[in-house]
Amino acid sequence: MADPKYANLPGIDLTSPDTFETSDLPEDDQEQTESGEPVSDTIEKLDVNPTEAYNKFKGKTVDAQFADFSDRIGPARRTGYDVMRTEYEMAGEGDMPETPQQKYQRLQHEIRQLAEEVNSIKEDVKAESVTEALTPVSMAKQTEYLQQQLNDLHLDKVLGGNGAVNLADPQGALQKRLLMQLESFKAKPTEAVKSTQKAVTPGAPDDANHVTYKLYYRPEQAKYSNNAKMADLEQRLERIEALLGNNPEKVEAVALLSAKTKILDPIHIEHIEGRLQLLNQKLGQVAEKKTTVEQVEKQNKVSELYEIVKKWDSLANTLPHIVDRLSALKDLHQQALQFSQALKQLDSAQQQIQKHLLEHGDVLKQVQGTLQENMSSILAACKNLEGRISSLKK
């Protein structure tokens, strides 16, 4: 039913029930929704085979122990997640240092690629070859020489089946092998040593009392390594010259960098460390003074709060009585407010009346003036009329 407060209003239907919703719109006005997936040329649908994806990433592990995504500057390159690799995979950029076996396999792979590229270049080069610092023929010869050097190392025979155990520390492995041989040499029985000493001729060396190591030196290999280092240095210098050019600003930047590198001298570093220690001491003194100042400020604030609390204690006893009195005088204050409002209205009405009286006084003065003028004119007319009447009587 309708609300009783609307009972006396015209146009209100009190007999029918209340309605809080309307009927649906016609079908033409209703929103038509299309079912199904949207079709668009800008959306690319990719067909992913779960089996192939599983087989591709099967056996792969991700190590998040040394993950570092920060932008800090340091000697080592920051890496993210570390993907575990086997001994037969190439080490990526920024990973841990390569083991000798990984380095050997990488060099074999790079030399093989270099040989294939050189062979393809040799087939494409014509009779009039452009003068270059390194021709494809010389590159092929150097590639064969590198391959021969790798073969001369015989790492497969040196490392053997158990060589992968100590690949991370080859020098330590050689030292351990030497110590083991020395221990085995010392552990031989004395009788066997004596028997061998009797059988050996006086002038011949005794193989049972010493260990012989052979060292082979190849001057052409050392020369080639020196030439390779010199070529690498020349390439670096050419790259630096190509990058810097003849721009004086870049030269100034390089000079500034060299000056900054000179600061890293141990003498300058010790001097800077001394200054930093002195600065640290001064900072400690400043911090102590700051703490004392802060403590004084806190003490002043606490004393001010204590004074405020003391004042509040004196007001806390009288405040309930004041509140009760104000609540009791609330009606009186409201009446006084209404009376003051009525006085203001009366004062404004009185001022309006005075204003009207002044206006009416001016009008009254004007009326009195006009009446006096009219009376004087009427009296003059009456005198003239009486004079005429008296003259007519005569």
C-alpha positions, 0 to 999 in steps of 0.5 A: 500500500501507499505511504499514509502521508500521501493519502490526502494528495490528489492523483495517488492510487491507494487501491493498487499495489506498489510497483518497483520495476517495469516491463522489458523493452520491445525486441527492437529496442533491446541490446543484441549481444553476439555470442562467440569469439571475436574475429579480428585480423589484428589478433594472431592465433598461435598453434602450440603443441604441448608435447613438442614444448614439453620435449623441448624443455624436458630435463632443463633446470633453472637455478635461482640461487645466484639470481641478481636483477639489480643494476649495481655496478661491479666487476662481475656481470649481473645475471638473472636465472642460471640455466644448468648446462651439461659439460658439452654445452657452450657457456653463454655470455656473463656465465661462470668461467669456462672449464678447459673442456668447454673452452676446447670444444668452443675453439673446435666449433669456432675453428670449424665455422671459420674454416667453412666461412673461409672455404665459401669466401675462397669459392666466391673470390675472383681473380681481381681480389681487393687488397685487404689486410688478410686474404682468404688464402692466408685465413685458410692457412692460419685456420689450418695452423690453429687446427693443428695446434689444437690437435697437438694439445691432445686434450682427449688423451690428457684429460681421459675419462676421469679428466672432467673431475678437476676441469675447474682447477687444472693446475691443482690437478697437475699438482695432485698428480705430481704429489701422487707420483712422488708418494708412489716413488717413496713407497717403494720397498728398500730391497727393490731399490738395492737390487736395482742399484746392483744391476745398474752400471756405475756410470749409468743414471739410476732411473729408480731414484729420480723422476724425469719430466720432459719440457718441449718448447716451440718458438714458432708457437710463441712467435705466433701467440705474440703476433696474435696479441699484437694483432689484437692490440692493433685491432683494439687501437683501430676500434678506439680511433674509429670511435673517438675520431678527431673530436676534441670533446672525446679527447677531453673525455678520455683525458678526464677518464685517465685523470680519474684512473690516476686517482686510483693510485694506492697513495691517493687511495690512502690519502682519501681513506684518511680524509674519509676517516676524519669525515666519519669522525666529524659525522659522528660528532655531529650525530651526537650533537644532533641527538643532544639537541633532539633530546632537549627539544623532546624534554621541552615538549614534554614539559609543555605537555605537562603544563597543559595537563596540569591546567586541564586537571584544574578544568576537568573538575569544573567542566562537567558542571559547566556542561550541565549548566549550559545544557540547562540554559539551552532553552533560555539561550534559544529564547534569548536568540529568538528575542534578539532576532525579534528585536532586530526585526523590530529595530529594522521596522522602526527604522523603516517607519521613521524613514516613512515619517520623514518622507510624509513630513516633507509631503505634509510641509508641501501640502501646508504650503500649498494650503496657505497659498490657496487660503491667501488666494481665497481670502483675496477673492472673498475680499474682492467679492465683498467689495463688489457686493458692497458696491452693487448695494450702493 
